[in-house]
Amino acid sequence: MNTGLKTENTADIDAEIQETNAYLQNFEQEIHRVNSPEELEALEREIRQHTDHLAALLLQKQLQANLDSEEQQAQEAELIHAWPGRMKSEGYETVRILTLGGFYITVRARYYRRVCDRKNGKRHKGVYGALVLLGIHDRCTPGLSSMVSAWSALLSSFDEVHQVLGEQGINLGVKVIRKLTYRYADVMLHLESEFCLS
């Protein structure tokens, strides 16, 4: 699936939320006859497609509002100040983020990179400070990262995880799946060590 939302403009997002809500309300008023397991599965998938779409729209609006808040920007400044190496803002960039429902949302966030990398023309050392604070890594929401890690623990290989996610309409590369899983495992180990010390 990996469906992208139509726009990042707040007014257009509101209009799309209303449009999706109206569709679901109309859908609720009708009886959709099903005569086989296949038809029921198709109906279930159609309903989930629209509810996941609505969830992504709401998430995009809420996330952007949080990124724009003074409180969030103050926390971002503290994080960047404490980041190893001197970081400098490159301004706002548009970032596409994959959600738990398989939809891409689009937000604007400040991008930072080290001063030495700016001089050398390197691009890969940067960070979206506000997104890091909210647990968004490799352009995936925390909910999606958690699900990926759970599948990785259950299945025997990252290739199998890639296949299972693909069947759910979520197309993540094996490299990203591996990075998300290892990062999640590191976080769990850190929390476990803190718990043992407390």
C-alpha positions as CSV (number, residue, x, y, z in Angstrom):
1,M,0.0,0.0,0.0
2,N,2.5,2.7,1.2
3,T,-0.1,5.4,0.3
4,G,0.9,9.0,0.7
5,L,-1.5,11.7,1.9
6,K,-2.5,14.3,-0.7
7,T,-1.1,17.3,1.0
8,E,0.7,18.8,4.0
9,N,-1.3,22.1,4.1
10,T,-3.4,22.3,7.3
11,A,-6.5,23.6,5.6
12,D,-6.3,20.9,3.0
13,I,-5.7,18.3,5.7
14,D,-8.9,19.4,7.4
15,A,-10.8,19.2,4.2
16,E,-9.5,15.7,3.6
17,I,-10.4,14.6,7.1
18,Q,-14.0,15.8,6.5
19,E,-14.1,14.0,3.2
20,T,-12.9,10.7,4.7
21,N,-15.2,11.1,7.7
22,A,-18.1,11.7,5.3
23,Y,-17.2,8.6,3.3
24,L,-17.2,6.4,6.4
25,Q,-20.5,7.9,7.7
26,N,-22.1,7.1,4.3
27,F,-20.5,3.6,4.4
28,E,-22.0,3.0,7.8
29,Q,-25.5,3.8,6.6
30,E,-25.5,1.1,3.9
31,I,-25.6,-2.7,4.2
32,H,-22.8,-4.2,2.2
33,R,-23.9,-7.7,1.3
34,V,-21.2,-10.4,1.4
35,N,-21.7,-14.0,0.1
36,S,-18.3,-15.6,0.6
37,P,-15.2,-15.5,2.8
38,E,-13.4,-13.6,-0.1
39,E,-16.0,-10.9,-0.2
40,L,-15.9,-10.5,3.6
41,E,-12.1,-10.2,3.5
42,A,-12.4,-7.6,0.7
43,L,-14.9,-5.6,2.8
44,E,-12.8,-5.8,5.9
45,R,-9.8,-4.5,3.9
46,E,-11.8,-1.7,2.4
47,I,-13.0,-0.5,5.8
48,R,-9.5,-0.7,7.2
49,Q,-8.0,1.2,4.3
50,H,-10.3,4.1,5.0
51,T,-10.0,4.0,8.8
52,D,-6.2,3.8,8.5
53,H,-6.3,6.7,6.1
54,L,-8.3,8.8,8.6
55,A,-5.8,7.8,11.4
56,A,-2.9,9.0,9.2
57,L,-4.6,12.3,8.5
58,L,-5.2,12.9,12.2
59,L,-1.7,11.9,13.1
60,Q,-0.1,14.2,10.6
61,K,-2.1,17.2,11.9
62,Q,-1.3,16.4,15.5
63,L,2.3,15.7,14.9
64,Q,2.9,18.9,12.9
65,A,1.1,20.9,15.6
66,N,3.4,19.4,18.2
67,L,6.5,20.1,16.1
68,D,5.5,23.8,15.8
69,S,4.8,24.2,19.5
70,E,7.2,26.4,21.6
71,E,7.6,23.7,24.2
72,Q,8.7,21.1,21.6
73,Q,11.1,23.6,20.0
74,A,12.6,24.4,23.4
75,Q,13.2,20.6,24.0
76,E,14.7,20.3,20.5
77,A,17.1,23.2,21.2
78,E,18.3,21.4,24.4
79,L,18.8,18.2,22.6
80,I,20.9,19.8,19.8
81,H,22.9,21.7,22.4
82,A,23.8,18.4,24.1
83,W,24.4,16.5,20.9
84,P,28.1,15.4,20.4
85,G,29.8,17.9,18.1
86,R,28.7,21.3,17.2
87,M,25.4,21.2,15.3
88,K,24.0,23.9,13.0
89,S,20.5,24.2,11.6
90,E,20.0,23.7,7.9
91,G,16.5,25.0,8.1
92,Y,13.2,23.2,7.7
93,E,12.8,20.2,5.4
94,T,9.8,18.1,4.4
95,V,10.0,14.6,5.8
96,R,7.8,11.7,4.8
97,I,7.1,9.3,7.7
98,L,5.6,5.8,7.4
99,T,2.9,5.0,9.9
100,L,1.6,1.8,11.5
101,G,-1.3,1.7,9.0
102,G,1.0,1.8,6.0
103,F,0.3,5.4,5.0
104,Y,3.0,8.1,4.6
105,I,2.5,11.3,6.4
106,T,4.4,14.5,5.6
107,V,5.7,17.0,8.1
108,R,8.2,19.9,8.2
109,A,11.0,19.6,10.7
110,R,14.4,21.3,11.3
111,Y,17.4,19.4,10.0
112,Y,20.7,19.7,11.8
113,R,24.2,18.6,10.9
114,R,27.7,19.0,12.3
115,V,29.6,22.1,11.3
116,C,32.6,20.0,10.1
117,D,30.3,17.9,7.8
118,R,28.8,21.1,6.4
119,K,32.3,22.2,5.4
120,N,33.1,18.8,3.9
121,G,29.8,18.7,2.0
122,K,28.7,15.5,3.7
123,R,24.9,15.0,4.0
124,H,24.5,11.7,6.0
125,K,25.5,13.0,9.4
126,G,22.5,15.1,10.1
127,V,19.5,14.7,12.4
128,Y,15.9,15.8,12.7
129,G,16.1,16.7,16.4
130,A,12.4,17.1,17.0
131,L,11.7,13.7,15.4
132,V,14.3,12.0,17.5
133,L,12.7,13.3,20.6
134,L,9.4,11.7,19.6
135,G,11.0,8.3,18.8
136,I,10.8,8.7,15.0
137,H,13.8,6.9,13.4
138,D,14.4,5.9,9.8
139,R,11.3,7.8,9.0
140,C,9.0,5.3,10.8
141,T,6.6,6.1,13.6
142,P,7.3,4.5,17.1
143,G,4.2,2.3,16.6
144,L,5.5,0.9,13.4
145,S,9.0,0.4,14.8
146,S,7.5,-1.5,17.8
147,M,5.6,-3.8,15.4
148,V,8.6,-4.4,13.2
149,S,10.6,-5.3,16.3
150,A,7.9,-7.7,17.5
151,W,7.8,-9.5,14.2
152,S,11.6,-9.7,14.2
153,A,11.5,-11.5,17.6
154,L,8.8,-13.9,16.3
155,L,10.2,-14.8,12.9
156,S,13.5,-16.4,11.9
157,S,14.8,-13.8,9.5
158,F,14.5,-10.2,8.5
159,D,13.5,-11.4,5.0
160,E,10.5,-13.1,6.6
161,V,9.6,-9.9,8.4
162,H,9.8,-8.0,5.1
163,Q,7.4,-10.5,3.6
164,V,4.9,-10.4,6.4
165,L,4.9,-6.6,6.4
166,G,4.5,-6.5,2.7
167,E,1.4,-8.7,3.0
168,Q,0.0,-6.0,5.3
169,G,0.7,-3.3,2.8
170,I,3.8,-2.0,4.5
171,N,6.9,-2.0,2.2
172,L,10.1,-1.7,4.3
173,G,13.5,-2.7,3.1
174,V,15.4,-5.4,5.0
175,K,18.1,-2.9,5.9
176,V,15.6,-0.6,7.6
177,I,13.9,-3.5,9.4
178,R,17.3,-4.5,10.8
179,K,18.1,-1.0,12.0
180,L,14.7,-0.6,13.6
181,T,15.0,-3.9,15.4
182,Y,18.5,-3.4,16.7
183,R,17.7,0.2,17.9
184,Y,14.5,-1.1,19.7
185,A,16.6,-3.9,21.3
186,D,19.2,-1.3,22.5
187,V,16.4,0.8,24.1
188,M,15.0,-2.2,25.9
189,L,18.4,-3.2,27.2
190,H,18.9,0.3,28.4
191,L,15.6,0.4,30.2
192,E,16.2,-3.0,31.7
193,S,19.6,-1.9,33.1
194,E,18.1,1.2,34.6
195,F,15.3,-0.9,36.2
196,C,18.0,-3.2,37.7
197,L,19.9,-0.3,39.1
198,S,16.9,1.4,40.7
